[in-house]
Amino acid sequence: MASKSGIVPMVLAAVVGGSGALLLTQLYFSIWIEPSVTAEKAPPVLEVKPTVPDAMAKGRPKVIAKKEPPPSIDPRTDVLRISNQTQFPIRIVLRSHLDPNHPSPPETPHFKEPVHWDFAPQEGSIGGLKVSLPSGPMQLYQGDILMAFALDGSQKYWGPYVVGDTPQPTLTQTDAEWHLVISP
């Protein structure tokens, strides 16, 4: 049988050991390793030269012909009506070709400076509003691009609308006007 003096150290060791084990189970350690700012290197720059397989290159012209702007779809029209049927204030941007009937120097870009119009929610929603250009009469050509986006920060956008390639804008035969309807 054990003496009283031997039991107390064993009970004390059990209590201290159990308390230590309980504390160790409650501790959580996390280690993060972050790269040094000086250790980061820029990725290598690879120069890739495009190549065309010989089978595809045969019969291709060496010089690509200069692209001419497409002719106007209907030279009589100079009216664009825009309808905002959304609940958003929007901006419509037009990126228009240069007039293909007037030659331009070879170094000149094929597009004019973009123009834009702002519309309040539901502005012109029924019949549309006629818009004009500050520099003169409006003329839409095939390939002209119209884009709409919300101005309220909602990150909504509509388009792109390519004249002659997408369903909008439409050319009405009765009044010879272009119509662009921005709907929700």
C-alpha positions as CSV (number, residue, x, y, z in Angstrom):
1,M,0.0,0.0,0.0
2,A,1.2,3.4,-0.8
3,S,1.9,6.0,1.9
4,K,0.1,9.3,2.1
5,S,3.2,11.1,1.3
6,G,3.5,9.3,-2.1
7,I,-0.2,9.9,-3.1
8,V,0.0,13.7,-3.0
9,P,2.8,14.0,-5.5
10,M,1.1,11.6,-7.9
11,V,-2.2,13.5,-7.6
12,L,-0.4,16.8,-8.0
13,A,1.5,15.5,-11.1
14,A,-1.9,14.2,-12.6
15,V,-3.6,17.6,-12.1
16,V,-0.6,19.6,-13.5
17,G,-0.3,17.2,-16.4
18,G,-4.0,17.2,-17.2
19,S,-4.1,21.0,-17.0
20,G,-1.1,21.3,-19.3
21,A,-2.7,18.9,-21.8
22,L,-6.0,20.9,-21.7
23,L,-4.1,24.2,-22.3
24,L,-2.2,22.7,-25.2
25,T,-5.4,21.5,-27.0
26,Q,-6.7,25.1,-26.8
27,L,-3.7,26.7,-28.5
28,Y,-3.7,27.2,-32.3
29,F,-0.6,28.0,-34.3
30,S,-0.5,29.4,-37.8
31,I,2.6,30.0,-39.9
32,W,2.6,32.3,-42.9
33,I,5.4,32.5,-45.3
34,E,5.4,35.6,-47.4
35,P,7.9,36.2,-50.2
36,S,10.2,39.0,-49.8
37,V,9.6,42.1,-52.0
38,T,13.1,41.9,-53.2
39,A,12.8,38.2,-54.0
40,E,10.0,38.8,-56.5
41,K,11.2,38.9,-60.1
42,A,9.3,40.1,-63.2
43,P,8.2,37.2,-65.4
44,P,10.4,36.7,-68.4
45,V,9.4,38.4,-71.6
46,L,9.0,36.0,-74.5
47,E,9.1,37.3,-78.0
48,V,7.0,35.2,-80.3
49,K,7.1,35.8,-84.0
50,P,3.9,34.6,-85.7
51,T,4.5,32.1,-88.4
52,V,2.2,30.7,-91.0
53,P,2.7,27.0,-92.1
54,D,3.9,26.6,-95.6
55,A,0.7,24.8,-96.7
56,M,-1.4,27.9,-95.6
57,A,1.0,30.5,-97.0
58,K,0.8,29.2,-100.6
59,G,-1.5,31.3,-102.6
60,R,-1.7,34.2,-100.1
61,P,-0.7,37.7,-101.3
62,K,2.5,39.1,-99.8
63,V,1.0,42.5,-99.3
64,I,-2.5,43.0,-97.9
65,A,-4.6,45.4,-99.9
66,K,-5.6,48.6,-98.1
67,K,-9.2,48.3,-96.7
68,E,-11.6,51.0,-97.9
69,P,-14.4,52.1,-95.7
70,P,-17.7,50.6,-96.8
71,P,-20.2,52.8,-98.7
72,S,-23.1,54.3,-96.9
73,I,-26.1,52.0,-96.5
74,D,-28.5,54.8,-97.6
75,P,-27.1,58.2,-98.5
76,R,-30.4,59.9,-98.0
77,T,-30.6,59.4,-94.3
78,D,-29.1,61.8,-91.9
79,V,-31.4,61.3,-88.9
80,L,-30.8,59.0,-85.9
81,R,-33.6,58.5,-83.3
82,I,-32.6,57.0,-80.0
83,S,-35.1,55.7,-77.4
84,N,-34.1,55.0,-73.8
85,Q,-36.7,52.5,-72.5
86,T,-34.6,51.6,-69.4
87,Q,-34.7,52.9,-65.9
88,F,-31.1,54.0,-66.1
89,P,-29.5,57.3,-67.2
90,I,-27.4,56.2,-70.2
91,R,-24.7,57.5,-72.6
92,I,-24.8,56.5,-76.3
93,V,-21.4,56.6,-78.0
94,L,-21.0,56.7,-81.8
95,R,-17.7,55.7,-83.5
96,S,-18.2,56.6,-87.1
97,H,-16.2,55.9,-90.3
98,L,-14.9,58.7,-92.4
99,D,-16.9,59.5,-95.5
100,P,-15.8,56.9,-98.1
101,N,-16.8,59.2,-100.9
102,H,-14.0,61.7,-100.1
103,P,-10.5,60.2,-100.3
104,S,-8.3,60.7,-97.3
105,P,-4.5,60.5,-97.0
106,P,-3.2,56.9,-96.5
107,E,-2.0,57.6,-92.9
108,T,-5.4,58.9,-91.8
109,P,-7.4,56.5,-89.5
110,H,-10.7,55.3,-90.9
111,F,-12.7,56.5,-87.9
112,K,-13.8,60.0,-86.8
113,E,-13.5,61.1,-83.2
114,P,-16.2,59.5,-81.2
115,V,-19.3,61.5,-80.1
116,H,-21.8,60.8,-77.4
117,W,-25.3,61.7,-76.2
118,D,-26.7,61.4,-72.7
119,F,-30.3,60.3,-71.9
120,A,-32.3,60.4,-68.7
121,P,-34.3,57.3,-67.7
122,Q,-37.2,56.7,-70.1
123,E,-36.2,59.7,-72.2
124,G,-37.5,59.4,-75.7
125,S,-39.0,56.0,-74.8
126,I,-42.0,56.3,-77.1
127,G,-41.0,57.9,-80.4
128,G,-37.3,58.4,-79.8
129,L,-35.3,61.6,-79.9
130,K,-33.5,62.9,-82.9
131,V,-29.8,63.4,-82.3
132,S,-27.3,65.4,-84.3
133,L,-23.6,66.0,-84.6
134,P,-21.9,69.2,-83.5
135,S,-19.7,69.2,-86.7
136,G,-22.5,68.9,-89.3
137,P,-25.0,66.4,-90.7
138,M,-25.1,62.9,-89.4
139,Q,-24.4,60.1,-91.9
140,L,-24.3,56.5,-90.8
141,Y,-22.2,54.1,-92.8
142,Q,-22.0,50.3,-92.6
143,G,-19.6,49.3,-89.9
144,D,-20.3,52.4,-87.7
145,I,-20.4,51.4,-84.0
146,L,-23.0,52.5,-81.4
147,M,-22.5,51.5,-77.7
148,A,-24.7,52.4,-74.7
149,F,-23.9,52.2,-71.0
150,A,-25.5,53.3,-67.7
151,L,-24.1,56.4,-66.1
152,D,-25.3,55.6,-62.5
153,G,-22.5,53.1,-61.8
154,S,-24.6,50.0,-62.2
155,Q,-22.2,48.7,-64.8
156,K,-25.0,48.0,-67.3
157,Y,-24.2,48.3,-71.0
158,W,-25.9,47.6,-74.3
159,G,-24.3,46.8,-77.6
160,P,-22.1,47.1,-79.5
161,Y,-24.5,47.9,-82.3
162,V,-22.8,47.7,-85.7
163,V,-24.7,49.5,-88.5
164,G,-25.6,46.9,-91.2
165,D,-24.3,43.9,-89.2
166,T,-26.5,43.8,-86.1
167,P,-30.3,44.0,-85.8
168,Q,-30.1,47.5,-84.5
169,P,-30.1,50.3,-85.5
170,T,-32.9,49.8,-87.9
171,L,-33.6,51.9,-91.0
172,T,-37.3,52.6,-91.4
173,Q,-38.4,52.8,-95.0
174,T,-41.3,55.1,-94.4
175,D,-39.4,58.1,-93.0
176,A,-35.8,57.0,-93.9
177,E,-34.6,57.4,-90.4
178,W,-32.3,55.2,-88.3
179,H,-33.8,54.0,-85.0
180,L,-31.9,52.7,-82.0
181,V,-34.0,51.4,-79.1
182,I,-32.2,50.7,-75.8
183,S,-34.5,48.4,-73.8
184,P,-34.1,46.7,-70.4
